[in-house]
Amino acid sequence: MPAPSPDAPPRRRLPATLLGALLALALVGVLAVVALERPDGDAPASAPTTRTTATETPPPVPEPPVSTIDRTTLTVPEEARIAEHTFWGRAGESYLVTLDVVSEKPADSEGWAMYLGVLVSCSPDAGAAGDYRGGTQNLRTGEQTTYRNQLLLSPSADGAITCDVKLSAPYDDVASAGTAFEVEASWRADPVDGSAAEAPTDDLPRTLAPGTEDTILSTSVDLTAEDDDALRGLTTLHLTACTVVNGSREEGQSWCREGALDEAGSTATLTARLELLAADGTVCEELAATATDPDHIDLLRHHRLLSADLEAIVPAEHCGTTARLRVDLRNDGPAPLVVHRANSSALLVGS
């Protein structure tokens, strides 16, 4: 060790107690290095670490897809709620809920027809706004009648959503009073993996004259906004034929002119199409189309639900920038046909 420079100030001596503490710390450091040194002289081993993986607590009820089916027997006049089930919804997600109800007026029951209304209702347990959809029809004696409809749910917060099906045959002053009949109701909730759109119903209710065909509902999605490889279109139109005075009322008014009434009713055909639209809005390709059989809505049937469900694959090289679901309706008369806003719907979803 070289001698101190004559110009350097004299060193101060550390107190004995402080010097001892520093020596002790240095010894601990040396021992730590020795303890970490591998016997073969390799680099010090890394200190062991404990990894903790954060696991999300599963929701208290199942997440979609979920489905339920239930059956009951009603006696006119009676109402009931069945098929209650709860699923977990997540904020920012969309869920497609589809309803399917089948019933039949027994062949040996009184009267020619009887009324049954159905409704699937979905409500978040947190109290946020829910939604519902269904329809009304007359069951003809010995003829199976199907109700189909659908809705989109987009919860604003995570939480449980409870759906059930309401059945209503409430009138006691009808020929079918006392009739017992079976009803099977089912609904299903599926997560929407891609785009989701619902057609506006601002132009409904409306009356379609005999011998005419027109587009009733339409909705579209931007193919550049989502990676949609497949499309599904679902629609239901709630119809009544102008067969009697005040038989087609909605929003406080009748949609049938008295001079146009015809007890022979209307024959309706629904056509649904999945189309691709070019940038200028013209149809450049039709992906899928389906049409119902001509359906006659006479005086005894009076109101009717017509539904369609179609799917299509979007080509990898496609012509359009937009996908559209278009729902057309033809009325072959002889009576005018009313398309109601309540329970009419058209949904387009992608995946």
Contacts in CASP RR format, 6 or more apart in sequence:
PFRMAT RR
TARGET T0000
AUTHOR 0000-0000-0000
METHOD contacts of the structure
MODEL  1
MPAPSPDAPPRRRLPATLLGALLALALVGVLAVVALERPDGDAPASAPTT
RTTATETPPPVPEPPVSTIDRTTLTVPEEARIAEHTFWGRAGESYLVTLD
VVSEKPADSEGWAMYLGVLVSCSPDAGAAGDYRGGTQNLRTGEQTTYRNQ
LLLSPSADGAITCDVKLSAPYDDVASAGTAFEVEASWRADPVDGSAAEAP
TDDLPRTLAPGTEDTILSTSVDLTAEDDDALRGLTTLHLTACTVVNGSRE
EGQSWCREGALDEAGSTATLTARLELLAADGTVCEELAATATDPDHIDLL
RHHRLLSADLEAIVPAEHCGTTARLRVDLRNDGPAPLVVHRANSSALLVG
S
4 11 0 8 1.000
14 22 0 8 1.000
33 44 0 8 1.000
36 44 0 8 1.000
36 45 0 8 1.000
36 47 0 8 1.000
37 44 0 8 1.000
38 44 0 8 1.000
38 45 0 8 1.000
59 88 0 8 1.000
59 89 0 8 1.000
59 158 0 8 1.000
59 159 0 8 1.000
59 160 0 8 1.000
60 88 0 8 1.000
60 160 0 8 1.000
61 86 0 8 1.000
61 87 0 8 1.000
61 88 0 8 1.000
61 160 0 8 1.000
62 87 0 8 1.000
62 88 0 8 1.000
63 87 0 8 1.000
63 88 0 8 1.000
63 89 0 8 1.000
63 90 0 8 1.000
63 191 0 8 1.000
64 87 0 8 1.000
64 89 0 8 1.000
64 95 0 8 1.000
64 189 0 8 1.000
64 190 0 8 1.000
64 191 0 8 1.000
65 188 0 8 1.000
65 189 0 8 1.000
65 190 0 8 1.000
65 191 0 8 1.000
66 85 0 8 1.000
66 87 0 8 1.000
66 188 0 8 1.000
66 189 0 8 1.000
67 186 0 8 1.000
67 187 0 8 1.000
67 188 0 8 1.000
67 189 0 8 1.000
68 83 0 8 1.000
68 84 0 8 1.000
68 85 0 8 1.000
68 186 0 8 1.000
68 187 0 8 1.000
68 188 0 8 1.000
69 83 0 8 1.000
69 184 0 8 1.000
69 185 0 8 1.000
69 186 0 8 1.000
70 82 0 8 1.000
70 83 0 8 1.000
70 165 0 8 1.000
70 184 0 8 1.000
70 185 0 8 1.000
70 186 0 8 1.000
71 82 0 8 1.000
71 182 0 8 1.000
71 183 0 8 1.000
71 184 0 8 1.000
71 185 0 8 1.000
72 80 0 8 1.000
72 82 0 8 1.000
72 167 0 8 1.000
72 182 0 8 1.000
72 183 0 8 1.000
72 185 0 8 1.000
73 180 0 8 1.000
73 181 0 8 1.000
73 182 0 8 1.000
73 183 0 8 1.000
74 80 0 8 1.000
74 167 0 8 1.000
74 169 0 8 1.000
74 180 0 8 1.000
74 181 0 8 1.000
74 183 0 8 1.000
75 178 0 8 1.000
75 179 0 8 1.000
75 180 0 8 1.000
75 181 0 8 1.000
76 114 0 8 1.000
76 169 0 8 1.000
76 171 0 8 1.000
76 172 0 8 1.000
76 174 0 8 1.000
76 176 0 8 1.000
76 177 0 8 1.000
76 178 0 8 1.000
76 179 0 8 1.000
76 181 0 8 1.000
77 169 0 8 1.000
77 170 0 8 1.000
77 171 0 8 1.000
77 172 0 8 1.000
77 177 0 8 1.000
77 178 0 8 1.000
78 169 0 8 1.000
78 170 0 8 1.000
79 166 0 8 1.000
79 167 0 8 1.000
79 168 0 8 1.000
79 169 0 8 1.000
79 170 0 8 1.000
80 166 0 8 1.000
80 167 0 8 1.000
81 164 0 8 1.000
81 165 0 8 1.000
81 166 0 8 1.000
81 167 0 8 1.000
82 164 0 8 1.000
82 165 0 8 1.000
82 167 0 8 1.000
82 183 0 8 1.000
82 185 0 8 1.000
83 163 0 8 1.000
83 164 0 8 1.000
83 165 0 8 1.000
83 185 0 8 1.000
83 186 0 8 1.000
83 187 0 8 1.000
84 162 0 8 1.000
84 163 0 8 1.000
84 164 0 8 1.000
85 162 0 8 1.000
85 163 0 8 1.000
85 164 0 8 1.000
85 187 0 8 1.000
86 125 0 8 1.000
86 160 0 8 1.000
86 161 0 8 1.000
86 162 0 8 1.000
86 163 0 8 1.000
87 160 0 8 1.000
87 161 0 8 1.000
87 163 0 8 1.000
87 189 0 8 1.000
88 158 0 8 1.000
88 159 0 8 1.000
88 160 0 8 1.000
88 161 0 8 1.000
89 95 0 8 1.000
89 153 0 8 1.000
89 155 0 8 1.000
89 158 0 8 1.000
89 159 0 8 1.000
89 160 0 8 1.000
89 161 0 8 1.000
90 155 0 8 1.000
90 158 0 8 1.000
90 159 0 8 1.000
91 155 0 8 1.000
91 156 0 8 1.000
91 157 0 8 1.000
91 158 0 8 1.000
92 154 0 8 1.000
92 155 0 8 1.000
92 156 0 8 1.000
93 154 0 8 1.000
93 155 0 8 1.000
93 191 0 8 1.000
93 192 0 8 1.000
94 152 0 8 1.000
94 153 0 8 1.000
94 154 0 8 1.000
94 191 0 8 1.000
94 192 0 8 1.000
94 196 0 8 1.000
94 349 0 8 1.000
95 152 0 8 1.000
95 153 0 8 1.000
95 154 0 8 1.000
95 155 0 8 1.000
95 161 0 8 1.000
95 189 0 8 1.000
95 190 0 8 1.000
95 191 0 8 1.000
95 192 0 8 1.000
96 150 0 8 1.000
96 151 0 8 1.000
96 152 0 8 1.000
96 189 0 8 1.000
96 190 0 8 1.000
96 191 0 8 1.000
96 192 0 8 1.000
96 196 0 8 1.000
96 234 0 8 1.000
96 347 0 8 1.000
96 349 0 8 1.000
97 120 0 8 1.000
97 122 0 8 1.000
97 133 0 8 1.000
97 150 0 8 1.000
97 151 0 8 1.000
97 152 0 8 1.000
97 153 0 8 1.000
97 163 0 8 1.000
97 187 0 8 1.000
97 188 0 8 1.000
97 189 0 8 1.000
98 148 0 8 1.000
98 149 0 8 1.000
98 150 0 8 1.000
98 187 0 8 1.000
98 188 0 8 1.000
98 190 0 8 1.000
98 234 0 8 1.000
99 118 0 8 1.000
99 120 0 8 1.000
99 133 0 8 1.000
99 134 0 8 1.000
99 147 0 8 1.000
99 148 0 8 1.000
99 149 0 8 1.000
99 150 0 8 1.000
99 165 0 8 1.000
99 185 0 8 1.000
99 186 0 8 1.000
99 187 0 8 1.000
100 146 0 8 1.000
100 147 0 8 1.000
100 148 0 8 1.000
100 185 0 8 1.000
100 186 0 8 1.000
100 187 0 8 1.000
101 118 0 8 1.000
101 146 0 8 1.000
101 147 0 8 1.000
101 148 0 8 1.000
101 165 0 8 1.000
101 167 0 8 1.000
101 183 0 8 1.000
101 184 0 8 1.000
101 185 0 8 1.000
101 186 0 8 1.000
102 144 0 8 1.000
102 145 0 8 1.000
102 146 0 8 1.000
102 147 0 8 1.000
102 183 0 8 1.000
102 184 0 8 1.000
103 116 0 8 1.000
103 139 0 8 1.000
103 144 0 8 1.000
103 145 0 8 1.000
103 147 0 8 1.000
103 181 0 8 1.000
103 182 0 8 1.000
103 183 0 8 1.000
103 184 0 8 1.000
104 139 0 8 1.000
104 142 0 8 1.000
104 143 0 8 1.000
104 144 0 8 1.000
104 145 0 8 1.000
104 181 0 8 1.000
104 182 0 8 1.000
105 113 0 8 1.000
105 114 0 8 1.000
105 139 0 8 1.000
105 140 0 8 1.000
105 141 0 8 1.000
105 142 0 8 1.000
105 143 0 8 1.000
105 176 0 8 1.000
105 179 0 8 1.000
105 181 0 8 1.000
106 141 0 8 1.000
106 142 0 8 1.000
106 179 0 8 1.000
106 180 0 8 1.000
106 181 0 8 1.000
107 141 0 8 1.000
107 142 0 8 1.000
109 141 0 8 1.000
109 176 0 8 1.000
109 179 0 8 1.000
109 181 0 8 1.000
110 175 0 8 1.000
110 176 0 8 1.000
110 177 0 8 1.000
110 178 0 8 1.000
110 179 0 8 1.000
111 141 0 8 1.000
111 175 0 8 1.000
111 176 0 8 1.000
112 140 0 8 1.000
112 141 0 8 1.000
112 175 0 8 1.000
112 300 0 8 1.000
113 138 0 8 1.000
113 139 0 8 1.000
113 140 0 8 1.000
113 141 0 8 1.000
113 176 0 8 1.000
113 300 0 8 1.000
113 301 0 8 1.000
114 138 0 8 1.000
114 139 0 8 1.000
114 169 0 8 1.000
114 174 0 8 1.000
114 175 0 8 1.000
114 176 0 8 1.000
114 179 0 8 1.000
114 181 0 8 1.000
115 136 0 8 1.000
115 137 0 8 1.000
115 138 0 8 1.000
115 139 0 8 1.000
115 169 0 8 1.000
115 171 0 8 1.000
115 174 0 8 1.000
116 136 0 8 1.000
116 137 0 8 1.000
116 138 0 8 1.000
116 139 0 8 1.000
116 145 0 8 1.000
116 167 0 8 1.000
116 168 0 8 1.000
116 169 0 8 1.000
116 183 0 8 1.000
117 134 0 8 1.000
117 135 0 8 1.000
117 136 0 8 1.000
117 137 0 8 1.000
117 147 0 8 1.000
117 167 0 8 1.000
117 168 0 8 1.000
117 169 0 8 1.000
118 134 0 8 1.000
118 135 0 8 1.000
118 136 0 8 1.000
118 147 0 8 1.000
118 165 0 8 1.000
118 166 0 8 1.000
118 167 0 8 1.000
118 168 0 8 1.000
118 185 0 8 1.000
119 132 0 8 1.000
119 133 0 8 1.000
119 134 0 8 1.000
119 135 0 8 1.000
119 165 0 8 1.000
119 166 0 8 1.000
119 168 0 8 1.000
120 132 0 8 1.000
120 133 0 8 1.000
120 134 0 8 1.000
120 149 0 8 1.000
120 151 0 8 1.000
120 163 0 8 1.000
120 164 0 8 1.000
120 165 0 8 1.000
120 166 0 8 1.000
120 187 0 8 1.000
121 130 0 8 1.000
121 131 0 8 1.000
121 132 0 8 1.000
121 163 0 8 1.000
121 164 0 8 1.000
121 165 0 8 1.000
121 166 0 8 1.000
122 130 0 8 1.000
122 131 0 8 1.000
122 132 0 8 1.000
122 151 0 8 1.000
122 153 0 8 1.000
122 161 0 8 1.000
122 162 0 8 1.000
122 163 0 8 1.000
122 189 0 8 1.000
123 130 0 8 1.000
123 161 0 8 1.000
123 162 0 8 1.000
123 163 0 8 1.000
124 130 0 8 1.000
124 155 0 8 1.000
124 157 0 8 1.000
124 159 0 8 1.000
124 160 0 8 1.000
124 161 0 8 1.000
125 159 0 8 1.000
125 160 0 8 1.000
125 161 0 8 1.000
125 162 0 8 1.000
126 157 0 8 1.000
126 159 0 8 1.000
126 160 0 8 1.000
128 155 0 8 1.000
128 156 0 8 1.000
128 157 0 8 1.000
130 153 0 8 1.000
131 151 0 8 1.000
131 152 0 8 1.000
131 153 0 8 1.000
132 151 0 8 1.000
133 149 0 8 1.000
133 150 0 8 1.000
133 151 0 8 1.000
133 236 0 8 1.000
133 343 0 8 1.000
133 345 0 8 1.000
134 147 0 8 1.000
134 149 0 8 1.000
134 236 0 8 1.000
134 305 0 8 1.000
134 343 0 8 1.000
135 147 0 8 1.000
135 149 0 8 1.000
135 238 0 8 1.000
135 305 0 8 1.000
135 342 0 8 1.000
135 343 0 8 1.000
136 238 0 8 1.000
136 303 0 8 1.000
136 343 0 8 1.000
137 145 0 8 1.000
137 147 0 8 1.000
137 301 0 8 1.000
137 303 0 8 1.000
137 304 0 8 1.000
137 305 0 8 1.000
138 300 0 8 1.000
138 301 0 8 1.000
138 302 0 8 1.000
138 303 0 8 1.000
139 145 0 8 1.000
139 181 0 8 1.000
140 300 0 8 1.000
140 301 0 8 1.000
147 305 0 8 1.000
148 236 0 8 1.000
148 305 0 8 1.000
148 307 0 8 1.000
148 309 0 8 1.000
149 236 0 8 1.000
149 305 0 8 1.000
149 307 0 8 1.000
149 343 0 8 1.000
149 345 0 8 1.000
150 234 0 8 1.000
150 236 0 8 1.000
150 345 0 8 1.000
150 347 0 8 1.000
151 345 0 8 1.000
151 347 0 8 1.000
152 192 0 8 1.000
152 196 0 8 1.000
152 198 0 8 1.000
152 347 0 8 1.000
152 349 0 8 1.000
153 161 0 8 1.000
153 189 0 8 1.000
154 196 0 8 1.000
155 161 0 8 1.000
161 189 0 8 1.000
163 187 0 8 1.000
163 189 0 8 1.000
165 185 0 8 1.000
165 187 0 8 1.000
167 183 0 8 1.000
167 185 0 8 1.000
171 177 0 8 1.000
192 349 0 8 1.000
192 350 0 8 1.000
192 351 0 8 1.000
193 350 0 8 1.000
193 351 0 8 1.000
194 226 0 8 1.000
194 227 0 8 1.000
194 228 0 8 1.000
194 349 0 8 1.000
194 350 0 8 1.000
194 351 0 8 1.000
195 221 0 8 1.000
195 222 0 8 1.000
195 225 0 8 1.000
195 226 0 8 1.000
195 228 0 8 1.000
195 323 0 8 1.000
195 348 0 8 1.000
195 349 0 8 1.000
195 350 0 8 1.000
196 221 0 8 1.000
196 347 0 8 1.000
196 348 0 8 1.000
196 349 0 8 1.000
196 350 0 8 1.000
197 219 0 8 1.000
197 220 0 8 1.000
197 221 0 8 1.000
197 347 0 8 1.000
197 348 0 8 1.000
197 349 0 8 1.000
198 219 0 8 1.000
198 345 0 8 1.000
198 346 0 8 1.000
198 347 0 8 1.000
198 348 0 8 1.000
199 217 0 8 1.000
199 218 0 8 1.000
199 219 0 8 1.000
199 235 0 8 1.000
199 325 0 8 1.000
199 327 0 8 1.000
199 345 0 8 1.000
199 346 0 8 1.000
199 347 0 8 1.000
199 348 0 8 1.000
200 219 0 8 1.000
201 217 0 8 1.000
201 341 0 8 1.000
201 344 0 8 1.000
201 345 0 8 1.000
204 216 0 8 1.000
204 339 0 8 1.000
204 340 0 8 1.000
204 341 0 8 1.000
204 344 0 8 1.000
205 250 0 8 1.000
205 251 0 8 1.000
205 255 0 8 1.000
205 338 0 8 1.000
205 339 0 8 1.000
205 340 0 8 1.000
205 341 0 8 1.000
206 216 0 8 1.000
206 255 0 8 1.000
206 338 0 8 1.000
206 339 0 8 1.000
207 242 0 8 1.000
207 248 0 8 1.000
207 255 0 8 1.000
207 256 0 8 1.000
207 336 0 8 1.000
207 337 0 8 1.000
207 338 0 8 1.000
207 339 0 8 1.000
208 214 0 8 1.000
208 329 0 8 1.000
208 331 0 8 1.000
208 336 0 8 1.000
208 337 0 8 1.000
208 338 0 8 1.000
208 339 0 8 1.000
209 331 0 8 1.000
209 336 0 8 1.000
210 266 0 8 1.000
210 331 0 8 1.000
210 332 0 8 1.000
210 333 0 8 1.000
210 334 0 8 1.000
210 335 0 8 1.000
210 336 0 8 1.000
210 337 0 8 1.000
211 330 0 8 1.000
211 331 0 8 1.000
211 332 0 8 1.000
211 333 0 8 1.000
212 330 0 8 1.000
212 331 0 8 1.000
213 328 0 8 1.000
213 329 0 8 1.000
213 330 0 8 1.000
213 331 0 8 1.000
214 328 0 8 1.000
214 329 0 8 1.000
215 326 0 8 1.000
215 327 0 8 1.000
215 328 0 8 1.000
216 237 0 8 1.000
216 327 0 8 1.000
216 328 0 8 1.000
216 329 0 8 1.000
216 339 0 8 1.000
216 344 0 8 1.000
217 235 0 8 1.000
217 237 0 8 1.000
217 325 0 8 1.000
217 326 0 8 1.000
217 327 0 8 1.000
217 344 0 8 1.000
217 345 0 8 1.000
217 346 0 8 1.000
218 324 0 8 1.000
218 325 0 8 1.000
218 326 0 8 1.000
218 327 0 8 1.000
218 346 0 8 1.000
219 324 0 8 1.000
219 325 0 8 1.000
219 346 0 8 1.000
219 347 0 8 1.000
219 348 0 8 1.000
220 277 0 8 1.000
220 322 0 8 1.000
220 323 0 8 1.000
220 324 0 8 1.000
220 325 0 8 1.000
220 348 0 8 1.000
221 228 0 8 1.000
221 322 0 8 1.000
221 323 0 8 1.000
221 348 0 8 1.000
221 350 0 8 1.000
222 321 0 8 1.000
222 322 0 8 1.000
223 276 0 8 1.000
223 314 0 8 1.000
223 318 0 8 1.000
223 320 0 8 1.000
223 321 0 8 1.000
223 322 0 8 1.000
223 323 0 8 1.000
224 321 0 8 1.000
226 350 0 8 1.000
228 314 0 8 1.000
228 323 0 8 1.000
228 350 0 8 1.000
228 351 0 8 1.000
229 313 0 8 1.000
229 314 0 8 1.000
229 351 0 8 1.000
230 311 0 8 1.000
230 312 0 8 1.000
230 313 0 8 1.000
230 314 0 8 1.000
230 350 0 8 1.000
230 351 0 8 1.000
231 274 0 8 1.000
231 287 0 8 1.000
231 311 0 8 1.000
231 312 0 8 1.000
231 314 0 8 1.000
231 323 0 8 1.000
231 348 0 8 1.000
231 349 0 8 1.000
231 350 0 8 1.000
231 351 0 8 1.000
232 309 0 8 1.000
232 310 0 8 1.000
232 311 0 8 1.000
232 348 0 8 1.000
232 349 0 8 1.000
232 350 0 8 1.000
232 351 0 8 1.000
233 272 0 8 1.000
233 274 0 8 1.000
233 308 0 8 1.000
233 309 0 8 1.000
233 310 0 8 1.000
233 311 0 8 1.000
233 325 0 8 1.000
233 346 0 8 1.000
233 347 0 8 1.000
233 348 0 8 1.000
233 349 0 8 1.000
234 307 0 8 1.000
234 308 0 8 1.000
234 309 0 8 1.000
234 345 0 8 1.000
234 346 0 8 1.000
234 347 0 8 1.000
234 349 0 8 1.000
235 270 0 8 1.000
235 272 0 8 1.000
235 307 0 8 1.000
235 308 0 8 1.000
235 309 0 8 1.000
235 325 0 8 1.000
235 327 0 8 1.000
235 345 0 8 1.000
235 346 0 8 1.000
235 347 0 8 1.000
236 305 0 8 1.000
236 306 0 8 1.000
236 307 0 8 1.000
236 343 0 8 1.000
236 344 0 8 1.000
236 345 0 8 1.000
236 346 0 8 1.000
237 270 0 8 1.000
237 305 0 8 1.000
237 306 0 8 1.000
237 307 0 8 1.000
237 327 0 8 1.000
237 329 0 8 1.000
237 339 0 8 1.000
237 344 0 8 1.000
238 303 0 8 1.000
238 304 0 8 1.000
238 305 0 8 1.000
238 339 0 8 1.000
238 340 0 8 1.000
238 342 0 8 1.000
238 343 0 8 1.000
238 344 0 8 1.000
239 266 0 8 1.000
239 268 0 8 1.000
239 297 0 8 1.000
239 303 0 8 1.000
239 304 0 8 1.000
239 305 0 8 1.000
239 306 0 8 1.000
239 329 0 8 1.000
239 337 0 8 1.000
239 338 0 8 1.000
239 339 0 8 1.000
239 340 0 8 1.000
240 247 0 8 1.000
240 248 0 8 1.000
240 297 0 8 1.000
240 302 0 8 1.000
240 303 0 8 1.000
240 304 0 8 1.000
240 337 0 8 1.000
240 338 0 8 1.000
240 340 0 8 1.000
241 248 0 8 1.000
241 265 0 8 1.000
241 266 0 8 1.000
241 297 0 8 1.000
241 298 0 8 1.000
241 299 0 8 1.000
241 301 0 8 1.000
241 302 0 8 1.000
241 303 0 8 1.000
241 304 0 8 1.000
241 335 0 8 1.000
241 336 0 8 1.000
241 337 0 8 1.000
241 338 0 8 1.000
242 248 0 8 1.000
242 255 0 8 1.000
242 256 0 8 1.000
242 257 0 8 1.000
242 260 0 8 1.000
242 261 0 8 1.000
242 262 0 8 1.000
242 265 0 8 1.000
242 266 0 8 1.000
242 335 0 8 1.000
242 336 0 8 1.000
242 337 0 8 1.000
242 338 0 8 1.000
243 261 0 8 1.000
243 262 0 8 1.000
243 263 0 8 1.000
243 264 0 8 1.000
243 265 0 8 1.000
243 298 0 8 1.000
243 299 0 8 1.000
243 302 0 8 1.000
243 335 0 8 1.000
244 261 0 8 1.000
244 263 0 8 1.000
244 299 0 8 1.000
244 302 0 8 1.000
245 254 0 8 1.000
245 256 0 8 1.000
245 258 0 8 1.000
245 261 0 8 1.000
246 254 0 8 1.000
247 254 0 8 1.000
247 256 0 8 1.000
247 302 0 8 1.000
248 254 0 8 1.000
248 255 0 8 1.000
248 256 0 8 1.000
248 338 0 8 1.000
248 340 0 8 1.000
249 255 0 8 1.000
250 338 0 8 1.000
250 340 0 8 1.000
250 341 0 8 1.000
250 342 0 8 1.000
251 341 0 8 1.000
255 338 0 8 1.000
256 336 0 8 1.000
256 338 0 8 1.000
257 336 0 8 1.000
260 335 0 8 1.000
260 336 0 8 1.000
261 335 0 8 1.000
262 333 0 8 1.000
262 334 0 8 1.000
262 335 0 8 1.000
263 298 0 8 1.000
263 299 0 8 1.000
263 335 0 8 1.000
264 298 0 8 1.000
264 299 0 8 1.000
264 333 0 8 1.000
264 334 0 8 1.000
264 335 0 8 1.000
265 296 0 8 1.000
265 297 0 8 1.000
265 298 0 8 1.000
265 299 0 8 1.000
265 333 0 8 1.000
265 334 0 8 1.000
265 335 0 8 1.000
266 296 0 8 1.000
266 297 0 8 1.000
266 331 0 8 1.000
266 332 0 8 1.000
266 333 0 8 1.000
266 334 0 8 1.000
266 335 0 8 1.000
266 336 0 8 1.000
266 337 0 8 1.000
267 294 0 8 1.000
267 295 0 8 1.000
267 296 0 8 1.000
267 297 0 8 1.000
267 331 0 8 1.000
267 332 0 8 1.000
267 333 0 8 1.000
268 292 0 8 1.000
268 294 0 8 1.000
268 295 0 8 1.000
268 297 0 8 1.000
268 304 0 8 1.000
268 306 0 8 1.000
268 329 0 8 1.000
268 330 0 8 1.000
268 331 0 8 1.000
268 332 0 8 1.000
268 337 0 8 1.000
269 291 0 8 1.000
269 292 0 8 1.000
269 293 0 8 1.000
269 294 0 8 1.000
269 295 0 8 1.000
269 329 0 8 1.000
269 330 0 8 1.000
269 332 0 8 1.000
270 291 0 8 1.000
270 292 0 8 1.000
270 306 0 8 1.000
270 307 0 8 1.000
270 308 0 8 1.000
270 327 0 8 1.000
270 328 0 8 1.000
270 329 0 8 1.000
271 289 0 8 1.000
271 290 0 8 1.000
271 291 0 8 1.000
271 292 0 8 1.000
271 308 0 8 1.000
271 327 0 8 1.000
271 328 0 8 1.000
271 329 0 8 1.000
271 330 0 8 1.000
272 289 0 8 1.000
272 290 0 8 1.000
272 291 0 8 1.000
272 308 0 8 1.000
272 310 0 8 1.000
272 325 0 8 1.000
272 326 0 8 1.000
272 327 0 8 1.000
272 328 0 8 1.000
272 346 0 8 1.000
273 286 0 8 1.000
273 288 0 8 1.000
273 289 0 8 1.000
273 324 0 8 1.000
273 325 0 8 1.000
273 326 0 8 1.000
273 328 0 8 1.000
274 286 0 8 1.000
274 287 0 8 1.000
274 288 0 8 1.000
274 289 0 8 1.000
274 310 0 8 1.000
274 311 0 8 1.000
274 312 0 8 1.000
274 323 0 8 1.000
274 324 0 8 1.000
274 325 0 8 1.000
274 348 0 8 1.000
275 283 0 8 1.000
275 285 0 8 1.000
275 286 0 8 1.000
275 287 0 8 1.000
275 323 0 8 1.000
275 324 0 8 1.000
275 325 0 8 1.000
275 326 0 8 1.000
276 283 0 8 1.000
276 284 0 8 1.000
276 285 0 8 1.000
276 286 0 8 1.000
276 287 0 8 1.000
276 314 0 8 1.000
276 318 0 8 1.000
276 319 0 8 1.000
276 320 0 8 1.000
276 322 0 8 1.000
276 323 0 8 1.000
276 324 0 8 1.000
277 283 0 8 1.000
277 284 0 8 1.000
277 320 0 8 1.000
277 321 0 8 1.000
277 322 0 8 1.000
277 323 0 8 1.000
277 324 0 8 1.000
278 284 0 8 1.000
278 319 0 8 1.000
278 320 0 8 1.000
278 321 0 8 1.000
279 320 0 8 1.000
279 321 0 8 1.000
281 322 0 8 1.000
283 324 0 8 1.000
284 319 0 8 1.000
284 320 0 8 1.000
285 315 0 8 1.000
285 318 0 8 1.000
285 319 0 8 1.000
285 320 0 8 1.000
287 312 0 8 1.000
287 313 0 8 1.000
287 314 0 8 1.000
287 323 0 8 1.000
288 310 0 8 1.000
288 311 0 8 1.000
288 312 0 8 1.000
289 310 0 8 1.000
290 308 0 8 1.000
290 310 0 8 1.000
291 308 0 8 1.000
292 306 0 8 1.000
292 307 0 8 1.000
292 308 0 8 1.000
294 332 0 8 1.000
295 304 0 8 1.000
295 306 0 8 1.000
297 303 0 8 1.000
297 304 0 8 1.000
297 337 0 8 1.000
305 343 0 8 1.000
306 329 0 8 1.000
308 327 0 8 1.000
314 323 0 8 1.000
323 348 0 8 1.000
324 348 0 8 1.000
325 346 0 8 1.000
325 347 0 8 1.000
325 348 0 8 1.000
327 346 0 8 1.000
329 337 0 8 1.000
329 339 0 8 1.000
331 337 0 8 1.000
END
